[in-house]
Amino acid sequence: MESNNDLKRMMAFAVVAVIILLAWEFISPRPPQQPEQAAQETAQQTAAAAPSAGAELTPTKPITVTTDTLKAVIDENSGDLRGLDLLKHNATSDASKTFTLLSDSREHKYLVQSLLMDAKGNYLLQDSQFKAAQNSYTLTGDKLEVRLSAPEANGIQVDKVYTFSKGSYVIDVRFDITNNTAEPLKLDGVYRVLRDNSKPEGSGYFNQTYAGPVVYTPEGKFQKVQFGDLDDDFASRRDTADYQRTAQSGWIGFTQHYFTTVWILQPKDGNSICQNGACLLDIKRRSDNLYSAGVRVPLPAIAAGQKLSVPVELYAGPQEYSVISKVADRLDLVKDYGRTHIVAAPLFQLLNWLHGMIGNWGWSIVLLTIIVKTLLLPLTNASYRSMAKMRAVAPKLEMLKKQHGDDRMALQQAMMKMYKEEKINPLGGCLPMLLQFPVFIGLYWVLFASVELRQASWGWVADLARPDPLYVLPILMAVIMFLQTRLSPPPSDPMQAKMMKIMPLVFSAMFFFFPAGLVLYYVVNNLLSMAQQWLINRKIAATTHVH
């Protein structure tokens, strides 16, 4: 029976590991691949399946804009924002290069459009080309304006003005419209982000979060729209994807691990751009295989001979809480904690507060781990106490097994009697462990999703968001896991004993690929757990008597 109990413990441990992996996949499903059938149908779609005009991507005539935080590429012809490098963030695959967020390359499409549409749904300026005064700009003061002017067409003069600010990832995009006709002019602004469904650079089985369209409105709250749902709608020519279709405020765009690009409908403490009627939200897959997340904004009528300026903010940058929380309400929701948000969000707030006190993200992780471990002491004590009792009575269990031989019924009765005398619940260690899982998973996502750890140093680790360059933490983790098995109740079955020795190596192998900040948390947590288990084992061993 002892062997059965050991087997049950092994199975429970394996089930826990599987639960964690399944939870990972459930919380953060892999981005769906493009269906071949849908790709084949692309050429057969009618013009109604995609925006009718002003939507096709043409060869660029680049204008480069360099600030202290970013390098942007604007297409002079269309006025689209077709490239964006974040100068303070290095590339995931090569730390010597800067991180590219927006791109118009053959391998990856991710860009931003802003357009004007008339009352009949036709795009303005579709046959016109913008012109700029120069093809290169550099920010030297606090702000930099880049003005693109289109030739007057049908009595309408349009300028598109990009405004970049020092130290900011917010780009102001403004239309200056002059109505030189004899009639009032009614237009809508169309603002969208376009992207393919390729995985972000550096994505792997154990290091991926949600990548795709996102929208937040007070009415619909925060919503993700999966690429697969948009593929289904595209193939069936339906519009059934689940998201809020109208809004008075909020934001819309795309997010991925660490970074996001969204149009802001209402800036923090500012006025909504939807004051002339509800904004119409639109998320779909287009006939060119790009996915669009955008908004159509009703503009006030422009009287004959009058002008109108329409500014809208675009945020394109890292998901740093201290930055995005000041841009728009609930923009912090783009930090993807999956289904653990209710647990992870307050844990991040605590981590962020600790960083404000300490000034180092590594030591903040250490202190956060200690605090969480302290708060969970009642649960972990109960679990380790149960395990320690099982370890202390292991010799007696072995004696009972020899005494009763193959008489399994008698052995079971003797074991139940012993458990009752020693006040042991064989499953007493399982429930407390299960109750801790939401916290552990939440902590995992806090550390995994926090761009704040990117390029943050701690000791020999130059970047807590990358694997330990010297593998010190993963090796230390393997040693700790091995020592922990020595403190656990010993399996009586030789095969199980071998598995217990091998499992630390198997599990620790994953940590060689994990971000160093995440491994640091596990090392500190397991060190504390090992010390706690050792103390409890000693206390239980001193009070448990084998008769």
RODO-2510 file (C-alpha; in nm, 4 decimals, decimal comma):
residues 547
     n   res          X          Y          Z
     1     m     0,0000     0,0000     0,0000
     2     e     0,2946     0,2262     0,0666
     3     s     0,3977     0,1772    -0,2957
     4     n     0,0478     0,2761    -0,4021
     5     n     0,0653     0,5889    -0,1915
     6     d     0,4019     0,6789    -0,3390
     7     l     0,2580     0,6216    -0,6841
     8     k    -0,0348     0,8461    -0,6017
     9     r     0,1998     1,1206    -0,4918
    10     m     0,3977     1,0822    -0,8129
    11     m     0,0810     1,0920    -1,0180
    12     a    -0,0374     1,3988    -0,8307
    13     f     0,2923     1,5705    -0,9018
    14     a     0,2710     1,4774    -1,2700
    15     v    -0,0901     1,5959    -1,2870
    16     v     0,0117     1,9282    -1,1336
    17     a     0,2836     1,9693    -1,3954
    18     v     0,0399     1,8868    -1,6741
    19     i    -0,2160     2,1307    -1,5297
    20     i     0,0420     2,4084    -1,5368
    21     l     0,1335     2,3352    -1,8991
    22     l    -0,2310     2,3070    -2,0041
    23     a    -0,3140     2,6265    -1,8193
    24     w    -0,0330     2,7934    -2,0096
    25     e    -0,1746     2,6811    -2,3397
    26     f    -0,5305     2,7723    -2,2346
    27     i    -0,4360     3,1137    -2,1045
    28     s    -0,2110     3,1937    -2,3985
    29     p    -0,3122     2,9937    -2,7058
    30     r    -0,0764     2,9872    -2,9989
    31     p    -0,1614     3,2325    -3,2755
    32     p    -0,3603     3,0353    -3,5327
    33     q    -0,1992     2,9699    -3,8671
    34     q    -0,3474     3,1118    -4,1820
    35     p    -0,5979     2,8559    -4,3204
    36     e    -0,5016     2,7404    -4,6697
    37     q    -0,8610     2,7443    -4,7836
    38     a    -0,9047     3,1047    -4,6769
    39     a    -0,5826     3,1986    -4,8534
    40     q    -0,7077     3,0378    -5,1732
    41     e    -1,0353     3,2259    -5,1470
    42     t    -0,8575     3,5586    -5,1121
    43     a    -0,8378     3,6195    -5,4854
    44     q    -1,2096     3,5462    -5,5225
    45     q    -1,3318     3,8010    -5,2682
    46     t    -1,5264     4,1004    -5,3889
    47     a    -1,4234     4,4554    -5,3233
    48     a    -1,6731     4,4646    -5,0380
    49     a    -1,4565     4,2252    -4,8402
    50     a    -1,1968     4,5011    -4,7960
    51     p    -1,1972     4,8817    -4,7835
    52     s    -1,2805     5,0067    -5,1309
    53     a    -1,0175     5,2750    -5,1692
    54     g    -0,7308     5,4310    -4,9870
    55     a    -0,6543     5,0850    -4,8512
    56     e    -0,4104     4,9254    -5,0906
    57     l    -0,0452     4,9444    -4,9972
    58     t     0,1714     5,1039    -5,2622
    59     p     0,5515     5,1388    -5,2841
    60     t     0,6763     5,3883    -5,0301
    61     k     0,8589     5,7149    -5,0677
    62     p     1,0078     5,7276    -4,7195
    63     i     1,0384     6,0230    -4,4887
    64     t     1,2484     5,9440    -4,1793
    65     v     1,1848     6,1075    -3,8436
    66     t     1,4279     6,0583    -3,5542
    67     t     1,3606     6,1506    -3,1923
    68     d     1,5214     6,0438    -2,8662
    69     t     1,2820     5,7482    -2,8334
    70     l     1,2013     5,6358    -3,1863
    71     k     1,2831     5,6389    -3,5537
    72     a     0,9750     5,6589    -3,7733
    73     v     0,9274     5,6054    -4,1459
    74     i     0,6357     5,7897    -4,3070
    75     d     0,5372     5,7193    -4,6654
    76     e     0,5240     6,0596    -4,8360
    77     n     0,2799     5,9388    -5,1000
    78     s     0,0064     5,8005    -4,8763
    79     g     0,0974     5,9613    -4,5459
    80     d     0,0969     5,6166    -4,3790
    81     l     0,3262     5,5409    -4,0861
    82     r     0,5092     5,2371    -4,2236
    83     g     0,8066     5,1900    -3,9968
    84     l     0,8907     5,2462    -3,6320
    85     d     1,2058     5,1516    -3,4415
    86     l     1,2088     5,1942    -3,0638
    87     l     1,5555     5,3316    -2,9981
    88     k     1,5612     5,2548    -2,6239
    89     h     1,4718     4,8880    -2,6735
    90     n     1,6940     4,6268    -2,8323
    91     a     1,5801     4,3596    -3,0752
    92     t     1,4700     4,0285    -2,9275
    93     s     1,6964     3,8197    -3,1497
    94     d     1,9959     4,0556    -3,1520
    95     a     2,0617     4,2872    -2,8571
    96     s     2,3001     4,4956    -3,0704
    97     k     2,0099     4,6140    -3,2878
    98     t     1,7112     4,8323    -3,2032
    99     f     1,3649     4,6862    -3,1724
   100     t     1,1414     4,7237    -3,4790
   101     l     0,7727     4,7584    -3,3931
   102     l     0,6176     4,8739    -3,7223
   103     s     0,7447     4,7348    -4,0495
   104     d     0,6566     4,7311    -4,4187
   105     s     0,8992     4,4577    -4,5190
   106     r     0,8141     4,1555    -4,7317
   107     e     0,8509     3,9320    -4,4252
   108     h     0,6341     4,1335    -4,1879
   109     k     0,3612     4,3936    -4,2354
   110     y     0,2625     4,6121    -3,9406
   111     l     0,1689     4,9734    -4,0150
   112     v    -0,0668     5,2576    -3,9347
   113     q    -0,3083     5,4451    -4,1608
   114     s    -0,5138     5,7622    -4,1152
   115     l    -0,7624     5,8591    -4,3892
   116     l    -1,0608     6,0793    -4,4648
   117     m    -1,3927     5,9511    -4,5977
   118     d    -1,6864     6,1422    -4,7457
   119     a    -2,0546     6,0918    -4,6690
   120     k    -2,0862     5,8313    -4,9471
   121     g    -1,8106     5,6130    -4,8014
   122     n    -1,5466     5,7112    -5,0569
   123     y    -1,1919     5,7889    -4,9475
   124     l    -1,0575     6,1349    -5,0233
   125     l    -0,7181     6,1867    -5,1843
   126     q    -0,7075     5,8370    -5,3286
   127     d    -0,5537     5,9730    -5,6480
   128     s    -0,3473     6,2440    -5,4780
   129     q     0,0001     6,2313    -5,3299
   130     f     0,1178     6,4150    -5,0212
   131     k     0,4310     6,6255    -5,0344
   132     a     0,6662     6,7153    -4,7496
   133     a     0,9254     6,9929    -4,7282
   134     q     1,2094     6,7433    -4,6740
   135     n     1,2716     6,3701    -4,6514
   136     s     1,4494     6,3624    -4,3153
   137     y     1,3652     6,5208    -3,9789
   138     t     1,5368     6,5146    -3,6392
   139     l     1,3873     6,6296    -3,3114
   140     t     1,6026     6,9012    -3,1536
   141     g     1,3573     7,0604    -2,9118
   142     d     1,0558     6,9376    -2,7195
   143     k     0,8340     6,8890    -3,0242
   144     l     0,8689     6,8264    -3,3961
   145     e     0,6018     6,8747    -3,6637
   146     v     0,6132     6,6937    -3,9963
   147     r     0,3585     6,8388    -4,2387
   148     l     0,2461     6,6588    -4,5513
   149     s     0,0303     6,8572    -4,7936
   150     a    -0,1940     6,7184    -5,0663
   151     p    -0,2920     6,9140    -5,3795
   152     e    -0,6332     7,0753    -5,3551
   153     a    -0,8974     6,8470    -5,5063
   154     n    -1,2590     6,9428    -5,5729
   155     g    -1,2168     7,2503    -5,3578
   156     i    -1,0827     7,0579    -5,0556
   157     q    -0,7329     7,1203    -4,9208
   158     v    -0,5924     6,8605    -4,6781
   159     d    -0,2706     6,8587    -4,4763
   160     k    -0,1657     6,5694    -4,2557
   161     v     0,0579     6,6709    -3,9655
   162     y     0,2562     6,4294    -3,7484
   163     t     0,3721     6,5742    -3,4158
   164     f     0,6468     6,3952    -3,2218
   165     s     0,7381     6,4820    -2,8630
   166     k     1,0592     6,4407    -2,6684
   167     g     1,0667     6,1322    -2,4445
   168     s     0,7286     6,0124    -2,5698
   169     y     0,5803     5,7210    -2,7620
   170     v     0,2618     5,9167    -2,8306
   171     i     0,2395     6,0489    -3,1865
   172     d    -0,0198     6,3142    -3,2603
   173     v    -0,1730     6,2759    -3,6080
   174     r    -0,3704     6,5791    -3,7214
   175     f    -0,5728     6,6562    -4,0324
   176     d    -0,5929     7,0242    -4,1274
   177     i    -0,8885     7,0493    -4,3669
   178     t    -0,9902     7,3594    -4,5611
   179     n    -1,3291     7,3676    -4,7358
   180     n    -1,2941     7,5956    -5,0380
   181     t    -1,6273     7,4878    -5,1844
   182     a    -1,9566     7,6744    -5,1629
   183     e    -2,1246     7,3969    -4,9617
   184     p    -2,0805     7,2559    -4,6102
   185     l    -1,8480     6,9577    -4,6018
   186     k    -1,9160     6,6461    -4,3942
   187     l    -1,6319     6,3991    -4,3518
   188     d    -1,5332     6,1073    -4,1323
   189     g    -1,1848     6,0256    -4,0099
   190     v    -1,0689     5,6655    -4,0467
   191     y    -0,7853     5,5509    -3,8222
   192     r    -0,6570     5,1958    -3,8282
   193     v    -0,3659     4,9672    -3,7565
   194     l    -0,2835     4,6962    -4,0110
   195     r    -0,0889     4,3807    -3,9344
   196     d    -0,0277     4,0290    -4,0607
   197     n    -0,0745     3,7332    -3,8270
   198     s     0,2914     3,6346    -3,7992
   199     k     0,4310     3,5634    -3,4553
   200     p     0,6355     3,8427    -3,2958
   201     e     1,0114     3,8076    -3,3112
   202     g     1,1458     3,5672    -3,0503
   203     s     0,8198     3,3807    -2,9889
   204     g     0,8550     3,0184    -2,8845
   205     y     0,6621     2,7439    -2,7101
   206     f     0,7454     2,8713    -2,3626
   207     n     0,7654     3,2443    -2,4308
   208     q     0,4568     3,3681    -2,6073
   209     t     0,1653     3,5849    -2,5080
   210     y    -0,1406     3,7011    -2,6988
   211     a    -0,0660     3,8832    -3,0229
   212     g    -0,3558     4,0340    -3,2159
   213     p    -0,6323     4,2956    -3,2195
   214     v    -0,7476     4,4528    -2,8935
   215     v    -1,0142     4,7068    -2,8092
   216     y    -1,1269     4,8768    -2,4915
   217     t    -1,4529     5,0655    -2,4468
   218     p    -1,6434     5,1495    -2,1273
   219     e    -1,9367     4,9564    -2,2758
   220     g    -1,7602     4,6360    -2,3802
   221     k    -1,4576     4,6571    -2,1486
   222     f    -1,1308     4,4990    -2,2662
   223     q    -1,1664     4,2564    -2,5562
   224     k    -0,9248     4,0451    -2,7591
   225     v    -1,0234     3,9375    -3,1080
   226     q    -0,8476     3,6212    -3,2229
   227     f    -0,7031     3,5997    -3,5733
   228     g    -0,8855     3,2687    -3,6150
   229     d    -1,2250     3,4296    -3,5537
   230     l    -1,1506     3,6903    -3,8202
   231     d    -1,0388     3,4158    -4,0598
   232     d    -1,3711     3,2385    -4,0069
   233     d    -1,5658     3,5580    -4,0761
   234     f    -1,3583     3,6279    -4,3862
   235     a    -1,4088     3,2798    -4,5299
   236     s    -1,7856     3,2850    -4,4660
   237     r    -1,8308     3,6578    -4,5453
   238     r    -1,9855     3,7142    -4,2062
   239     d    -1,9207     3,9626    -3,9264
   240     t    -1,9664     3,7616    -3,6097
   241     a    -1,6400     3,8198    -3,4208
   242     d    -1,7160     3,9175    -3,0633
   243     y    -1,6248     4,2808    -2,9891
   244     q    -1,7963     4,6132    -2,9235
   245     r    -1,8980     4,7784    -3,2520
   246     t    -1,9555     5,1366    -3,1309
   247     a    -1,7900     5,3523    -2,8690
   248     q    -1,7818     5,6966    -2,7168
   249     s    -1,4293     5,6545    -2,5812
   250     g    -1,1563     5,3952    -2,5334
   251     w    -0,8815     5,2721    -2,7668
   252     i    -0,8264     5,0155    -3,0435
   253     g    -0,5312     4,8526    -3,2201
   254     f    -0,2903     4,5608    -3,1822
   255     t    -0,0841     4,4244    -2,8975
   256     q     0,1915     4,1667    -2,8609
   257     h     0,4465     4,0622    -2,6015
   258     y     0,5845     4,3778    -2,4368
   259     f     0,4625     4,6268    -2,7038
   260     t     0,1404     4,7741    -2,8373
   261     t     0,0065     5,0071    -3,1064
   262     v    -0,3343     5,1659    -3,0493
   263     w    -0,5398     5,4647    -3,1584
   264     i    -0,6623     5,6617    -2,8579
   265     l    -1,0285     5,7670    -2,8727
   266     q    -1,0037     5,9616    -2,5494
   267     p    -0,6690     6,0630    -2,3990
   268     k    -0,6248     6,0570    -2,0230
   269     d    -0,8064     6,3597    -1,8771
   270     g    -0,8824     6,4748    -2,2332
   271     n    -1,1849     6,4990    -2,4603
   272     s    -1,3190     6,2128    -2,6689
   273     i    -1,2873     6,2329    -3,0470
   274     c    -1,6364     6,0774    -3,0682
   275     q    -1,8247     6,3953    -2,9738
   276     n    -2,0101     6,4227    -3,3057
   277     g    -2,1665     6,0787    -3,2849
   278     a    -2,0660     5,7305    -3,1859
   279     c    -1,7366     5,6078    -3,3265
   280     l    -1,7680     5,2913    -3,5338
   281     l    -1,5152     5,0203    -3,4478
   282     d    -1,4051     4,7784    -3,7179
   283     i    -1,1833     4,4722    -3,6759
   284     k    -1,1488     4,2336    -3,9689
   285     r    -0,9287     4,0425    -4,2066
   286     r    -0,8796     4,2090    -4,5439
   287     s    -0,8477     4,0646    -4,8912
   288     d    -0,4725     4,1357    -4,8910
   289     n    -0,4391     3,8982    -4,5912
   290     l    -0,3712     4,1839    -4,3500
   291     y    -0,5800     4,2289    -4,0376
   292     s    -0,7278     4,5690    -3,9614
   293     a    -0,8243     4,7161    -3,6244
   294     g    -0,9616     5,0650    -3,6640
   295     v    -1,2251     5,3256    -3,5992
   296     r    -1,4408     5,5556    -3,8104
   297     v    -1,4885     5,8935    -3,6431
   298     p    -1,7680     6,1363    -3,7425
   299     l    -1,6215     6,4858    -3,7824
   300     p    -1,8089     6,8135    -3,7361
   301     a    -1,9378     6,9728    -4,0560
   302     i    -1,7027     7,2257    -4,2130
   303     a    -1,8819     7,5355    -4,3391
   304     a    -1,7965     7,6803    -4,6794
   305     g    -1,4691     7,8700    -4,6683
   306     q    -1,3843     7,7378    -4,3206
   307     k    -1,1072     7,5209    -4,1755
   308     l    -1,1077     7,2279    -3,9326
   309     s    -0,8189     7,0697    -3,7408
   310     v    -0,8685     6,7123    -3,6219
   311     p    -0,5963     6,5720    -3,3912
   312     v    -0,5913     6,2060    -3,2819
   313     e    -0,3306     6,0381    -3,0646
   314     l    -0,1505     5,7174    -3,1556
   315     y     0,0429     5,5213    -2,8935
   316     a     0,3128     5,2942    -3,0367
   317     g     0,5597     5,1686    -2,7805
   318     p     0,6335     4,9507    -2,4786
   319     q     0,3732     4,8394    -2,2258
   320     e     0,5466     5,0212    -1,9408
   321     y     0,2855     5,0785    -1,6717
   322     s     0,4266     5,4164    -1,5677
   323     v     0,3918     5,5312    -1,9303
   324     i     0,0691     5,3764    -2,0606
   325     s    -0,1295     5,4513    -1,7447
   326     k    -0,0906     5,8217    -1,8270
   327     v    -0,1934     5,7889    -2,1932
   328     a    -0,5528     5,6602    -2,1683
   329     d    -0,7884     5,4995    -1,9190
   330     r    -0,7245     5,1259    -1,8723
   331     l    -0,4503     5,1141    -2,1326
   332     d    -0,2616     4,9066    -1,8759
   333     l    -0,4906     4,6172    -1,9772
   334     v    -0,2682     4,5551    -2,2804
   335     k    -0,0242     4,3940    -2,0357
   336     d    -0,1420     4,0421    -2,1050
   337     y    -0,1913     3,8372    -1,7890
   338     g    -0,4462     3,6136    -1,9591
   339     r    -0,7101     3,4697    -1,7290
   340     t    -0,4972     3,5374    -1,4214
   341     h    -0,5475     3,9145    -1,4441
   342     i    -0,7474     3,9335    -1,1210
   343     v    -0,4471     3,7895    -0,9348
   344     a    -0,1623     3,9179    -1,1502
   345     a    -0,2641     4,2856    -1,1689
   346     p    -0,2355     4,3529    -0,7912
   347     l     0,0869     4,1495    -0,7780
   348     f     0,2354     4,3727    -1,0481
   349     q     0,1226     4,6805    -0,8584
   350     l     0,3105     4,5494    -0,5554
   351     l     0,6180     4,4741    -0,7685
   352     n     0,6014     4,8206    -0,9236
   353     w     0,5707     4,9811    -0,5781
   354     l     0,8696     4,7835    -0,4513
   355     h     1,0716     4,8987    -0,7514
   356     g     0,9817     5,2559    -0,6685
   357     m     1,1246     5,1988    -0,3205
   358     i     1,4310     4,9907    -0,4130
   359     g     1,5153     5,1115    -0,7645
   360     n     1,6217     4,7688    -0,8962
   361     w     1,3871     4,5192    -1,0597
   362     g     1,5936     4,2153    -0,9589
   363     w     1,5900     4,2954    -0,5889
   364     s     1,2237     4,3924    -0,6226
   365     i     1,1530     4,0394    -0,7478
   366     v     1,3423     3,8934    -0,4515
   367     l     1,1464     4,1027    -0,2033
   368     l     0,8147     4,0337    -0,3782
   369     t     0,8849     3,6611    -0,3544
   370     i     0,9559     3,6898     0,0184
   371     i     0,6362     3,8878     0,0765
   372     v     0,4193     3,6427    -0,1186
   373     k     0,5862     3,3481     0,0539
   374     t     0,5126     3,5052     0,3917
   375     l     0,1479     3,5638     0,3059
   376     l     0,1122     3,2013     0,1948
   377     l     0,2763     3,0581     0,5075
   378     p    -0,0495     2,9130     0,6516
   379     l    -0,1060     2,7150     0,3325
   380     t     0,2531     2,6074     0,2778
   381     n     0,2979     2,5133     0,6437
   382     a    -0,0022     2,2821     0,6237
   383     s     0,1327     2,1214     0,3074
   384     y     0,4868     2,0727     0,4353
   385     r     0,3632     1,9526     0,7745
   386     s     0,1655     1,6803     0,6035
   387     m     0,4655     1,5834     0,3905
   388     a     0,6956     1,5857     0,6935
   389     k     0,4645     1,3520     0,8841
   390     m     0,4554     1,1148     0,5885
   391     r     0,8344     1,1234     0,5777
   392     a     0,8636     1,0607     0,9535
   393     v     0,6384     0,7523     0,9474
   394     a     0,7963     0,6083     0,6332
   395     p     0,9921     0,3462     0,8340
   396     k     0,6727     0,2321     1,0063
   397     l     0,4951     0,2071     0,6714
   398     e     0,7746    -0,0160     0,5484
   399     m     0,7402    -0,2344     0,8591
   400     l     0,3651    -0,2675     0,8041
   401     k     0,4238    -0,3678     0,4442
   402     k     0,6636    -0,6444     0,5488
   403     q     0,4318    -0,7538     0,8306
   404     h     0,1198    -0,7980     0,6155
   405     g     0,2874    -0,9142     0,2937
   406     d     0,0351    -0,9592     0,0135
   407     d    -0,2685    -0,9137     0,2391
   408     r    -0,3655    -0,5790     0,0909
   409     m    -0,6858    -0,5432     0,2917
   410     a    -0,5051    -0,5953     0,6209
   411     l    -0,2276    -0,3591     0,5127
   412     q    -0,4792    -0,0901     0,4239
   413     q    -0,6563    -0,1245     0,7576
   414     a    -0,3259    -0,1096     0,9458
   415     m    -0,2225     0,2016     0,7544
   416     m    -0,5536     0,3761     0,8193
   417     k    -0,5171     0,2958     1,1897
   418     m    -0,1642     0,4362     1,1923
   419     y    -0,2732     0,7524     1,0103
   420     k    -0,5438     0,8024     1,2705
   421     e    -0,3029     0,7485     1,5618
   422     e    -0,0423     0,9814     1,4145
   423     k    -0,3083     1,2341     1,3046
   424     i    -0,1957     1,2233     0,9429
   425     n    -0,4050     1,3047     0,6377
   426     p    -0,2311     1,1373     0,3388
   427     l    -0,3790     1,3980     0,1056
   428     g    -0,3230     1,6875     0,3434
   429     g    -0,0435     1,8299     0,1327
   430     c    -0,2390     1,8434    -0,1927
   431     l    -0,5180     2,0924    -0,1210
   432     p    -0,2905     2,3691     0,0169
   433     m    -0,0687     2,3307    -0,2901
   434     l    -0,3668     2,3589    -0,5246
   435     l    -0,4870     2,6730    -0,3468
   436     q    -0,1502     2,8347    -0,4140
   437     f    -0,1541     2,7707    -0,7885
   438     p    -0,3515     3,0847    -0,8859
   439     v    -0,0915     3,2962    -0,7065
   440     f     0,2018     3,1087    -0,8600
   441     i     0,0568     3,1287    -1,2107
   442     g    -0,0283     3,4964    -1,1575
   443     l     0,3282     3,5670    -1,0475
   444     y     0,4567     3,3831    -1,3508
   445     w     0,2575     3,6048    -1,5859
   446     v     0,3524     3,9214    -1,3986
   447     l     0,7209     3,8500    -1,4497
   448     f     0,6793     3,7105    -1,7999
   449     a     0,4654     3,9967    -1,9340
   450     s     0,6466     4,2907    -1,7721
   451     v     0,8426     4,4882    -2,0293
   452     e     0,9884     4,6740    -1,7317
   453     l     1,2265     4,3797    -1,6859
   454     r     1,3551     4,4199    -2,0410
   455     q     1,7153     4,5462    -2,0299
   456     a     1,6927     4,5710    -1,6498
   457     s     2,0137     4,4445    -1,4892
   458     w     2,0733     4,2488    -1,1698
   459     g     2,4205     4,1324    -1,0743
   460     w     2,5768     3,9436    -1,3630
   461     v     2,2447     3,9455    -1,5528
   462     a     2,2328     4,2385    -1,7936
   463     d     1,8725     4,1770    -1,9046
   464     l     1,6181     4,0127    -1,6750
   465     a     1,3888     3,9482    -1,9723
   466     r     1,6494     3,7280    -2,1418
   467     p     1,7920     3,3922    -2,0262
   468     d     2,0747     3,4002    -1,7716
   469     p     2,3903     3,4421    -1,9876
   470     l     2,6013     3,2331    -1,7467
   471     y     2,3227     2,9835    -1,6627
   472     v     2,3895     3,0348    -1,2925
   473     l     2,0229     3,0646    -1,1970
   474     p     1,9019     2,7581    -1,3954
   475     i     2,1841     2,5439    -1,2513
   476     l     2,1092     2,6680    -0,9026
   477     m     1,7437     2,5875    -0,9630
   478     a     1,8333     2,2303    -1,0607
   479     v     2,0419     2,1861    -0,7440
   480     i     1,7630     2,3221    -0,5245
   481     m     1,5030     2,0957    -0,6852
   482     f     1,7295     1,7951    -0,6284
   483     l     1,7797     1,8849    -0,2627
   484     q     1,4054     1,9307    -0,2215
   485     t     1,3456     1,5723    -0,3327
   486     r     1,5710     1,4609    -0,0460
   487     l     1,3398     1,6385     0,1966
   488     s     1,0251     1,4782     0,0551
   489     p     0,8828     1,1409     0,1658
   490     p     1,1077     0,8762     0,0036
   491     p     0,9407     0,6490    -0,2521
   492     s     0,9680     0,2786    -0,1710
   493     d     0,9664     0,1735    -0,5345
   494     p     1,3166     0,1867    -0,6950
   495     m     1,1770     0,3075    -1,0289
   496     q     0,9924     0,5899    -0,8597
   497     a     1,3088     0,6820    -0,6700
   498     k     1,4998     0,7082    -0,9977
   499     m     1,2243     0,9233    -1,1457
   500     m     1,2410     1,1558    -0,8466
   501     k     1,6125     1,2041    -0,9159
   502     i     1,5657     1,2627    -1,2872
   503     m     1,2652     1,4974    -1,2669
   504     p     1,4640     1,7951    -1,1287
   505     l     1,6892     1,7745    -1,4333
   506     v     1,3944     1,7475    -1,6711
   507     f     1,2033     2,0362    -1,5211
   508     s     1,5069     2,2572    -1,4667
   509     a     1,5990     2,2193    -1,8360
   510     m     1,3061     2,4492    -1,9169
   511     f     1,4542     2,7189    -1,6984
   512     f     1,7556     2,7503    -1,9279
   513     f     1,5197     2,9138    -2,1790
   514     f     1,3134     3,1191    -1,9341
   515     p     1,3755     3,4904    -1,8695
   516     a     1,6284     3,5352    -1,5892
   517     g     1,3811     3,7440    -1,3882
   518     l     1,1352     3,4564    -1,3855
   519     v     1,4022     3,2023    -1,2876
   520     l     1,5180     3,4370    -1,0114
   521     y     1,1691     3,4259    -0,8636
   522     y     1,1629     3,0438    -0,8715
   523     v     1,5115     3,0188    -0,7181
   524     v     1,4237     3,2467    -0,4273
   525     n     1,0847     3,0844    -0,3782
   526     n     1,2300     2,7325    -0,3785
   527     l     1,5146     2,8308    -0,1459
   528     l     1,2588     2,9612     0,1019
   529     s     1,0443     2,6525     0,0502
   530     m     1,3397     2,4234     0,1097
   531     a     1,4346     2,6034     0,4314
   532     q     1,0741     2,5939     0,5482
   533     q     1,0403     2,2244     0,4670
   534     w     1,3681     2,1400     0,6429
   535     l     1,2612     2,3185     0,9632
   536     i     0,9215     2,1502     0,9626
   537     n     1,0765     1,8105     0,8942
   538     r     1,3031     1,8499     1,1977
   539     k     1,0149     1,9573     1,4192
   540     i     0,7872     1,6731     1,3076
   541     a     1,0666     1,4154     1,3353
   542     a     1,1256     1,5190     1,6953
   543     t     0,7578     1,4748     1,7903
   544     t     0,6649     1,1678     1,5822
   545     h     0,7387     0,8301     1,7450
   546     v     0,7462     0,5058     1,5530
   547     h     0,6114     0,2250     1,7695
***
